Amino acid sequence: MINLTSIGDLARGMTLRTRSTELRNEIETLSYEMSTGKVQDVSGRLDGDYSHLLDLDRSLSRLDAYQVSTAEAGLFTDAMQLSLTTINESVTELTSSLLSFGTSNQAVSHENASVQARNELDTIISALNTRAGGRSLYSGAATDVSPLPSTDTLLTALEAELSGHTTTADIRQAAEDWFNDPAGFDAVIYQGSGNVLAPMQISENESVRIPITATDPAIKDAIRDTAVAALVSDDTLNLPRDQRTALFTQLGVDLANTQNEMVNLRAQVGSAEARIEQAATRNGAAQTSLEFSRNKLIAADPYETAAQLQTVQFQLESLYSVTVRNANLSLVNFLR
């Protein structure tokens, strides 16, 4: 310990200022550690070996990226599930109406059926053109474009294929042929990519693949039968009433069968949703564990830090008191 009375005034002042600076630096360091919960001298805590800390940081960075990708994948699949639900509801509603209207051989019933079919087709196309996070859901790899054009465009193209056919069987066959022909619906109407969407990485060793586009057989069946129903009462086809009734009835049956296919699609998307949620949970748990390990490496004990801070503050206050007392010393005061 330095005996302050054994040194001169200038040296004493320098010593006091140096000690004051040291204490203020300690207070600044301890205050930082109190506010952040981390030691300021990381190198000293780790003895200069940053390898473990850097490895933890890399793992946390990867998990941050997976957190974003799982959120995006979840948004995508949730939107797809919602749109498939909308399509299924439209198909269900139209199925009931067609089977009901088909029992009445009245022109007004036929007109109502076609109008409803057109409205449901609008809904189906709108659902298929849904975007999530700026990406089209059913365009495959071409996520920047909508998969389908307007209802009018589709009906105009289909009407040209059905013109000249006069029986229920011929009309249904012509529609089926055009939708199945690679040079038909897929080339004329579908605007997306022939390649499915790339798998979405949701963890280091797991990805989710959703190969559903607007050309999926179940979706095309729903579009086809709904579009044909919208055209049944069209004057261009000029179908007799009994043929219209028979066609509506058959389309109702076909759409009822399509609902089973739609359920399978929804189940496929639901399975992907579950995997994404599970991966997000696992990633979150891993991230929490790594953050805990990282904090153990560089964390400052809050109780110890608070005690040290209180001690240093007391030392600084004591030093200020000593400095003031020394500043007031004089020969006159000494001789009194």
Buried (B, 14 or more C-beta within 10 A) or exposed (E): EEEEEEEEEEEBBEEBEEBBEBBEEBBEBBBBBBEEBBBBEEEEBBEEEEEEBEEBEEBBEBBEEBBEBBBBBBBBBBBBBBBBBBBBBBBBBBBEBBBBBBEBEEEEBBBBBBEBBBBBBBBBBBBBBBBBEEBBBBBBEBBEEBBBBEBEEBBEBBBEBBBEBEEBEEBBEBBBEBBEEEEBBBEBBBBBBEEBBEEBBBBEEBBBEBEBBBBBEBBBBBBBBBBBBBBBBBEEBEBEEEBBBBBBBBBBBBBBEBBEBBEEBBEBBEEBBEBBBBBBEBBBEBBEEBEEBBEEBBBBEEEEBBEBBEEBBEBBEEBEEBBEEBEEEEEEEEEE
